[in-house]
Amino acid sequence: MPVNLPEINPALLAPIQGIRLGWAESNIKYPNRKDLLVIEIANGSSVSGVFTQNRFCAAPVTICKEHLVAVKNNHVSGIKALVINTGNANAGTGEQGMLDALTTCQSLAEIMAIPVESILPFSTGVILEHLPMNKLLAGIPHAVANLTSDKWAEAAWTIMTTDVAPKAYSTSAQVGNEQVNITGISKGAGMIHPNMATMLGYLATDANIAQSLLDEITKEIADLSFNCISVDGDTSTNDSFIVIATGKNNTVIINERNDEGFNAVYNALLETAQFLAKAIVRDGEGATKFLTITVKGALSIDEAKAIGFSIGKSPLVKTAMFASDPNLGRVLAAIGYASRECESLEDLDTEQLELYFGEVLVAEKGGRAASYQEEEGQAVMNEAEIDITVQLHRGNEDATIWSCDFSYDYVKINAEYRT
Amino acid sequence: MPVNLPEINPALLAPIQGIRLGWAESNIKYPNRKDLLVIEIANGSSVSGVFTQNRFCAAPVTICKEHLVAVKNNHVSGIKALVINTGNANAGTGEQGMLDALTTCQSLAEIMAIPVESILPFSTGVILEHLPMNKLLAGIPHAVANLTSDKWAEAAWTIMTTDVAPKAYSTSAQVGNEQVNITGISKGAGMIHPNMATMLGYLATDANIAQSLLDEITKEIADLSFNCISVDGDTSTNDSFIVIATGKNNTVIINERNDEGFNAVYNALLETAQFLAKAIVRDGEGATKFLTITVKGALSIDEAKAIGFSIGKSPLVKTAMFASDPNLGRVLAAIGYASRECESLEDLDTEQLELYFGEVLVAEKGGRAASYQEEEGQAVMNEAEIDITVQLHRGNEDATIWSCDFSYDYVKINAEYRT
């Protein structure tokens, strides 16, 4: 079961003016389950995205990038709809996969009477198999027919693959007398579910945010949320993160970082993205522990992230966490080899750093802290939420990484997963 | 049990002229087991070493590097002895750890009447605990007292920590009418056994190899053997690899790569190092499969190694191998994100590459090969030895990586390991 992931409450998921959602059961992989989602986006919205760096990126990712370029080049006036299917990732599918992704867009374009390039397609599920186009295309009219603004919870259920629980979050930002709403959904979790690939995240707000500014902050927010999580270190072929600003709240107009409300809206978007990213880790395959790894005092954010991921990805650290074992040796060793992924760490002075489990100083001066009592470390490890903090004392940059433990169930699920 | 690791046969381990070995049972961690090894090296030998890149390197690694510099600067005439203890890694032990490593050298130096700087110390075992110096120092005279040339098998047993089986190998090179002998031992396996840290490897030959040439080839051989293996991706604090050329076979003198016998001796050293490196993987924690991952047609060896390790370290690939699952999607995804560790792969054209399981072409043109029948891939996966080959078609460089699968026992051993 997910680690401390609260159940979603549909009543608390605020509709976003300018966004309507509709789903269908199109039997792509399983009967009788929602597997196709259409998100309609009002005219005048800004839409930004960041995508997987995997060289084997899926056909829909390629199409998404092309259509966002078409918007940028004013070939179309903006993105008007997203179409998301589960059950099949349309990855590793060659030319046919590109045709299938385009055909999906064309079908929705005709029904909604919008340009093909104004649609972004997403797929998640088994890879190396072709989309069952007849089923998918048959589902699209049904999804369009039930478009309403209050389906965020159902949307969260629709995009799930092997996720145990749906992931959704709403918050608001106060700008003067105006309330800006933000709602988002996500699904896990990269290559956790490798044949059911893909981390997907969608955020929408009714604030009016200029396209170029939204592009910037989408990348920043991804780097502080979805790019700070690790379950098993694998990077999926389909990972996508989309932020939509509909501008339907016409009184909150943000063109620059200095504009009123920027900080409040930025922080609310970040809060939503971080909740959704952490939700993916909490629902990590076989996870029994949620790890928050904070690295302070680095020369650069890259350094801080490299150490955080070195700890958060280490199978030895993760198995120790599963066993509630306050094994500082494994954490210190993972810090020590982080230079493999960040050259500037080659002169890291291990004598200078401090390591904490929760509030407990466990290591300093290159070894175990003199004050450390193992019972104190054990008490931290016994909890489901474990904080690990590294203070490097070599600069002013910090980063936080979220990860989970490595359990028998991880091996079981990934060794037996094959349908 | 180790995967296809033949039992060592003491009668087949050739003594090396100029090398004597002696052991003691000094109760460092357990009673009644060999845990201290002294290797005596004849005057006039060349000795080279490569060591862990982990910033938390252990005290003995620091001392080894200093003493090799002392030889280079002619403060001492050469390395005359190695002293290796198991049961305690003397890592993460601060200043006291440095003193303990030096005191160990001093004790041996007095007994053998040689300079302190002519001794290289090695430790492997639990980290973050101080060496039990009384026990260790009491053992040294016993190890020196039983120095003989025929103890390579016993030496392989002595340096084991949680290894299931000892690792040793002998071969020879024919140079004109002369036979050059090479014998080596190793123990596993990096951070597989994190509190019993360390990969150690020792090779000796009776050939006469100039110091500067031996330094070069030691690094090359490490890069083609011990630096090509992965069990869990962690890098230990104590990893060390030492090559000794005693020169007692005076008729084979190699000062340059053009000298007669260079290729034969180099290849025999490489064969020995690769056997010992692969033996560590075969004895990997919980291993049931031995993976040979060959990447061909890369622009650089770095590219080939990055892809090999990306596949060989992926928990998803490794759990699939454990399940004998011909899961090409996970392997393709791991190829696709190898650019994270090698920038030049950012323009990798996935349409151009071919993936083989054994002799079976499983993927090409960005997806599953049209000719591929899953039964054929399944037959490859059912074996204990699995070959994976990637042909990139973008350059002329190749590399081979050895890895193992990821089983329930890996989690069990690493979650329960704590003594």
HADDOCK unambig.tbl for C-alpha pairs under 7 A between the chains (distance, minus, plus):
assign (segid A and resid 53 and name CA) (segid B and resid 337 and name CA) 6.94 0.50 0.50
assign (segid A and resid 54 and name CA) (segid B and resid 336 and name CA) 4.78 0.50 0.50
assign (segid A and resid 54 and name CA) (segid B and resid 337 and name CA) 4.65 0.50 0.50
assign (segid A and resid 55 and name CA) (segid B and resid 336 and name CA) 4.29 0.50 0.50
assign (segid A and resid 55 and name CA) (segid B and resid 337 and name CA) 6.29 0.50 0.50
assign (segid A and resid 55 and name CA) (segid B and resid 348 and name CA) 6.70 0.50 0.50
assign (segid A and resid 55 and name CA) (segid B and resid 350 and name CA) 6.71 0.50 0.50
assign (segid A and resid 56 and name CA) (segid B and resid 333 and name CA) 6.27 0.50 0.50
assign (segid A and resid 56 and name CA) (segid B and resid 336 and name CA) 4.89 0.50 0.50
assign (segid A and resid 56 and name CA) (segid B and resid 350 and name CA) 6.25 0.50 0.50
assign (segid A and resid 92 and name CA) (segid B and resid 366 and name CA) 5.34 0.50 0.50
assign (segid A and resid 92 and name CA) (segid B and resid 367 and name CA) 4.24 0.50 0.50
assign (segid A and resid 93 and name CA) (segid B and resid 366 and name CA) 6.66 0.50 0.50
assign (segid A and resid 93 and name CA) (segid B and resid 367 and name CA) 5.19 0.50 0.50
assign (segid A and resid 94 and name CA) (segid B and resid 365 and name CA) 6.59 0.50 0.50
assign (segid A and resid 94 and name CA) (segid B and resid 366 and name CA) 5.34 0.50 0.50
assign (segid A and resid 94 and name CA) (segid B and resid 367 and name CA) 5.87 0.50 0.50
assign (segid A and resid 127 and name CA) (segid B and resid 329 and name CA) 6.35 0.50 0.50
assign (segid A and resid 128 and name CA) (segid B and resid 329 and name CA) 6.68 0.50 0.50
assign (segid A and resid 128 and name CA) (segid B and resid 367 and name CA) 6.03 0.50 0.50
assign (segid A and resid 128 and name CA) (segid B and resid 368 and name CA) 6.23 0.50 0.50
assign (segid A and resid 194 and name CA) (segid B and resid 330 and name CA) 6.27 0.50 0.50
assign (segid A and resid 195 and name CA) (segid B and resid 329 and name CA) 6.88 0.50 0.50
assign (segid A and resid 232 and name CA) (segid B and resid 315 and name CA) 6.55 0.50 0.50
assign (segid A and resid 234 and name CA) (segid B and resid 314 and name CA) 6.71 0.50 0.50
assign (segid A and resid 235 and name CA) (segid B and resid 337 and name CA) 6.31 0.50 0.50
assign (segid A and resid 236 and name CA) (segid B and resid 333 and name CA) 6.67 0.50 0.50
assign (segid A and resid 237 and name CA) (segid B and resid 333 and name CA) 6.41 0.50 0.50
assign (segid A and resid 314 and name CA) (segid B and resid 234 and name CA) 6.71 0.50 0.50
assign (segid A and resid 315 and name CA) (segid B and resid 232 and name CA) 6.55 0.50 0.50
assign (segid A and resid 316 and name CA) (segid B and resid 414 and name CA) 6.61 0.50 0.50
assign (segid A and resid 319 and name CA) (segid B and resid 411 and name CA) 6.05 0.50 0.50
assign (segid A and resid 319 and name CA) (segid B and resid 414 and name CA) 5.93 0.50 0.50
assign (segid A and resid 319 and name CA) (segid B and resid 415 and name CA) 5.01 0.50 0.50
assign (segid A and resid 320 and name CA) (segid B and resid 414 and name CA) 6.70 0.50 0.50
assign (segid A and resid 320 and name CA) (segid B and resid 415 and name CA) 5.21 0.50 0.50
assign (segid A and resid 322 and name CA) (segid B and resid 415 and name CA) 6.61 0.50 0.50
assign (segid A and resid 323 and name CA) (segid B and resid 415 and name CA) 4.97 0.50 0.50
assign (segid A and resid 323 and name CA) (segid B and resid 416 and name CA) 6.80 0.50 0.50
assign (segid A and resid 329 and name CA) (segid B and resid 127 and name CA) 6.34 0.50 0.50
assign (segid A and resid 329 and name CA) (segid B and resid 128 and name CA) 6.65 0.50 0.50
assign (segid A and resid 329 and name CA) (segid B and resid 195 and name CA) 6.85 0.50 0.50
assign (segid A and resid 330 and name CA) (segid B and resid 194 and name CA) 6.29 0.50 0.50
assign (segid A and resid 333 and name CA) (segid B and resid 56 and name CA) 6.25 0.50 0.50
assign (segid A and resid 333 and name CA) (segid B and resid 236 and name CA) 6.65 0.50 0.50
assign (segid A and resid 333 and name CA) (segid B and resid 237 and name CA) 6.40 0.50 0.50
assign (segid A and resid 336 and name CA) (segid B and resid 54 and name CA) 4.77 0.50 0.50
assign (segid A and resid 336 and name CA) (segid B and resid 55 and name CA) 4.28 0.50 0.50
assign (segid A and resid 336 and name CA) (segid B and resid 56 and name CA) 4.86 0.50 0.50
assign (segid A and resid 337 and name CA) (segid B and resid 53 and name CA) 6.95 0.50 0.50
assign (segid A and resid 337 and name CA) (segid B and resid 54 and name CA) 4.65 0.50 0.50
assign (segid A and resid 337 and name CA) (segid B and resid 55 and name CA) 6.28 0.50 0.50
assign (segid A and resid 337 and name CA) (segid B and resid 235 and name CA) 6.29 0.50 0.50
assign (segid A and resid 341 and name CA) (segid B and resid 341 and name CA) 6.99 0.50 0.50
assign (segid A and resid 348 and name CA) (segid B and resid 55 and name CA) 6.68 0.50 0.50
assign (segid A and resid 350 and name CA) (segid B and resid 55 and name CA) 6.68 0.50 0.50
assign (segid A and resid 350 and name CA) (segid B and resid 56 and name CA) 6.22 0.50 0.50
assign (segid A and resid 365 and name CA) (segid B and resid 94 and name CA) 6.58 0.50 0.50
assign (segid A and resid 366 and name CA) (segid B and resid 92 and name CA) 5.33 0.50 0.50
assign (segid A and resid 366 and name CA) (segid B and resid 93 and name CA) 6.64 0.50 0.50
assign (segid A and resid 366 and name CA) (segid B and resid 94 and name CA) 5.32 0.50 0.50
assign (segid A and resid 367 and name CA) (segid B and resid 92 and name CA) 4.23 0.50 0.50
assign (segid A and resid 367 and name CA) (segid B and resid 93 and name CA) 5.17 0.50 0.50
assign (segid A and resid 367 and name CA) (segid B and resid 94 and name CA) 5.86 0.50 0.50
assign (segid A and resid 367 and name CA) (segid B and resid 128 and name CA) 6.02 0.50 0.50
assign (segid A and resid 368 and name CA) (segid B and resid 128 and name CA) 6.21 0.50 0.50
assign (segid A and resid 407 and name CA) (segid B and resid 411 and name CA) 6.60 0.50 0.50
assign (segid A and resid 408 and name CA) (segid B and resid 408 and name CA) 6.02 0.50 0.50
assign (segid A and resid 408 and name CA) (segid B and resid 411 and name CA) 6.24 0.50 0.50
assign (segid A and resid 411 and name CA) (segid B and resid 319 and name CA) 6.05 0.50 0.50
assign (segid A and resid 411 and name CA) (segid B and resid 407 and name CA) 6.60 0.50 0.50
assign (segid A and resid 411 and name CA) (segid B and resid 408 and name CA) 6.24 0.50 0.50
assign (segid A and resid 414 and name CA) (segid B and resid 316 and name CA) 6.64 0.50 0.50
assign (segid A and resid 414 and name CA) (segid B and resid 319 and name CA) 5.94 0.50 0.50
assign (segid A and resid 414 and name CA) (segid B and resid 320 and name CA) 6.71 0.50 0.50
assign (segid A and resid 415 and name CA) (segid B and resid 319 and name CA) 5.03 0.50 0.50
assign (segid A and resid 415 and name CA) (segid B and resid 320 and name CA) 5.23 0.50 0.50
assign (segid A and resid 415 and name CA) (segid B and resid 322 and name CA) 6.61 0.50 0.50
assign (segid A and resid 415 and name CA) (segid B and resid 323 and name CA) 4.97 0.50 0.50
assign (segid A and resid 416 and name CA) (segid B and resid 323 and name CA) 6.81 0.50 0.50
